[in-house]
Amino acid sequence: MLKSERLSALADAIAQHKVVHLRDAAALLGVSEMTVRRDIAASDQFTYLRGYIVSATDVQNGAGYSLEQEKDHFAQAKAEASAIAAKLIDDNDTLFVDCGTTLTTLARLIPADLHVTVVCYSLNVAEILRRKPNVRMMLLGGLYVPASDSFSADETLDILRRMGINKAFISAGGVDETRGVTCWNFHEVAIKQAAMQSAVERHLVIDSSKFGVVKAARFSQIGEFDSIITENGQTLRERAV
């Protein structure tokens, strides 16, 4: 396959899926990952971010996610979804609380009388948790990402993989039956995946405006969650093995 043919095939795959992992691109094109990297480096069509290939145009427009802009969008729906999620928390649980505006509300709603351990990687969630005397908080550090007020580091993944998490509460920017569960920020993908792998229960907490939406970074399929929680209630799912 010629380089021009590879780029064309890659463009078709990204048009369909929005994001393609490097190893998947290499398998699709029948070449090595190094060849794919070289093709991308020589093209202005695509960008390579933390193991994923995306459209350069999407990345340029992707700065559209801002915590400040998002915090007031569907605020009531997010609060109602978080209130439903908070009812799942039990005494002595170890929780993972994802970043994003929806789950800051969940952090506030953790019952004051419960003794829980909470793993998080965003400052806005940590700021809330540190004021709760019965919460033992583990803040995962690394490089600070202002857009989502969160951190990113490879060491974080090793920590998460070694932990036993009772319940992981995960946020998302989009949920689509075909294209899966997606977010804006690529650094969140591996963190969400590691937390989900370590968790006994995985709960997706979103407002209903996220359905039918696809963002640039896919991190799971819907079937990987035990439940989806929105302002309309909790929908239990049979998790794919």
Secondary structure, 3 states (H helix, E strand, C coil): CCHHHHHHHHHHHHHHHCEEEHHHHHHHHCCCHHHHHHHHHCCCCEEEECCEEEEHHHHHHHHHCCHHHHCCCCHHHHHHHHHHHHCCCCCCCEEEECCCHHHHHHHHCCCCCCCEEEEECEHHHHHHHCCCCCEEEEECCCEEEHHHCEEECHHHHHHHHHCCEEEEEECCCEEECCCEEEECCCHHHHHHHHHHHHEEEEEEECCHHHECCCCCEEEECHHHCCEEEECCEEEECCCCC
